[in-house]
Amino acid sequence: MHIYRFKLTFEEQDDFVREIEVGSEQNFEDFHKAIVDNLGLDQGTLSSFFITDYRFRKKREISLIDMSPEERPETFDEEEEEKMLVMKDAILSDYIDDPHQKLLYVYDYLNYWTFYLELLKILPADPKHTYPRISKTLGEVPRELTAKAHQLSGPDLGFELGFEEDQYDPEDLRSFENDDFLDEEGGENFEGFDEEKF
């Protein structure tokens, strides 16, 4: 088995670098787990790899789960559309065809954190190591990825709500009970309402 050594960088942090070695016969789910385990992230968060060209333009997606629509139209032709690729079924050697192959790894579809992957070397597996493995670590885990919800500052609404807490009196609601709009039994009073006008 051969090993692919990839360099992983993060879009928002220049000093963050990881080198990850993955077996050519391992799947993209193994690759995904190696990344999230090293960064202390949740393995189950929706993520995808994208096979790209040399400028990181997306060509093919490999997703953590199959997100194909369950019901397809009768006219759907499977030959016309590429099958959705799922990480656990996609072996790396089937999709690495360039000695400088580039990939994107997107973690968390809500925030769309984007990592850049570039193939550095193809080398023989070392029997002393278990793969995938992190062979080089530079820089801290990006703060944005590890922040908890309560650590994030809330948005500045930039406007007043229009009343002060001490100006609001729940007793004011009782004034509606004596409103002329309600009749004695509590129902609506539509006296004087002329349907013909509408």
N, C-alpha and C positions, 0 to 999 in steps of 0.2 A: 504494500500500500504506500502511496505517496502522500505527502503532506503539503497543504497549501498554507503559506504564511501570509496573512493579511495584515495591513495596517488599518486601524480604526481611528478616525478622528471625528470630532463633534462640530456641528455648524457654528455654535456660539462661543467656543472656547479654544483658542489657538494652542494653548499649552497642554491640552489633553490628547494623549496618544496611547493606544494599546496595540500590541502585536499579538495576534491570535493565530494559533496553528490548528488546522482542522484536517482530518483525514479525507482523502479524495472519495472514499466510499461511505463517508458519513453523510447524514442528511442535514437539511437546512434547519430543522428543529434542534439538532445538536448544536449547531452554530448559534442559533438564537439563545439557547440556554446558557452557553458559555458567556455570551455578552451580558445578559441580564444578571447572571450569578455574580459576575465580576463587579457589576455596578450596583448590586444590591436592590435590583428592581423586581417587579412582579412578573413571573413567567407567563401568567395567564392574560396579561394585558394585550389587547389586539396590536399586532405588529406585522410588518411585511418586509421582505427583501425585494429589491428591484434589480434585475439584470440591466445594466446600462451600457451606453457607448463610452468612448474615452472622455467625453465631456459631461458625464453623469446624466445624460438624457435617458429617461426611463424607456425600456423596451419590453420587459416582461415582469409581471408581479408574481411573487411566491408568498402566499399569505399563511398566517398561523392556523387559520381555520378556513374551511370552504364557505365562501360567502356568495356562491352562485345562487340565483333565484331558484326557489323550490319548484315553482310552476313556470314552465316555459311555454310559449305559444306553440300551437300545432305546426306552424310553419318553420319552427326553429330547426336549423340544420347544424348539427354538431361539427361538421367538417368546415363550416364557414367561420366558426368562432373557436379560438383556442380554449382548451379545457382549463378551468381554474386550477392553478398549481397550489398544493398545500405542502407546507414545510416537511412534514413527516414522510411524505411520499417522494420528495425531490432530492436526489443524490447529487452532491456537489459536482462530481466529475461530468455529469450529464449537461451541466450549464456553464462550466468554465472552459471556454475555448480560446482564450487569449492569454498569453503569458503575462500581460499587465491588466488582466480583467478588473473592471471597476463595478462596484455594487453600491446601492443605497440601502441602508437599514432604517426603517421608520418605526419608532416606538410610540405607542399611545396615539390612536387616531384623533383623540380630542385635542391634544397639544401638538401632534405631528412633529415630535422631536426627531431630527434627521442626522444620521451618522453616515460618514463616507468611508467606504471600504475599497482598498486597492491591493491587488495581489502583488506581493514583493518577490516571493520565491516559490519554486516547487522543489521539494527536497525529499529524500527517502525518510520513512518513519524511523524513529529511534525507539527500539524495544524498551528502553528505560523509562519512556514517558507514556502517559495515558492522554489520549486526545478526545475532544479538543482541549487545548490548554493555552493559558496566557503566557507568552514568552517574554514580554516586555511591558512595563507599566511606567508611564510618565504622566504627571499631573493628577489633580484631585478629580473625583467624580463630579460632573457638573451640578452645581447647587440647584438649578431649576428642576432637575430630575428627582432629587431626593427630598425636596421641600414638602412638608405635610400641609394639608389644607389650612390648619390653624396657624401655620407659620407665615402664610401669605397675607399681605396687607390687602384689605378690602378696597373696592373701587371708590373713588371720590365722586359722589353723585353730582356735586356742583350745583345743587339747588336746595331751597328750603322746602319743608313739607307744608308750610302754610299755616300751621298753628303751633302754639306752645303747649307742652304737656299740661301745665297748670291752667290753661284756658279751656281745656276740654272737660265737660261735666256730663257724666252718664245720665244725670237727671234730665238733660235736654231732650233725650229720646222720648221721655214720657209726654212731652208736649204734643207728640203726634197722636196720642190717644184722644185728645179733645179736638182734633182737627176737623173742620167742617166737611172734609172730604169723606169722612167715615160716618155712617148712620149710627143709630143707637145700638144696633146689634153687632156693630163692628164691621159690617160689610161696606162696600163702596157706595157712595151716594152719587147717582148720575142724573139727579133732577136738573132739568134745564139743558140736558145734552140733546142736541138735535141731529139725528142720524142723517137727515136729508142733506145736511151741509156737506157731508162727506160722500 
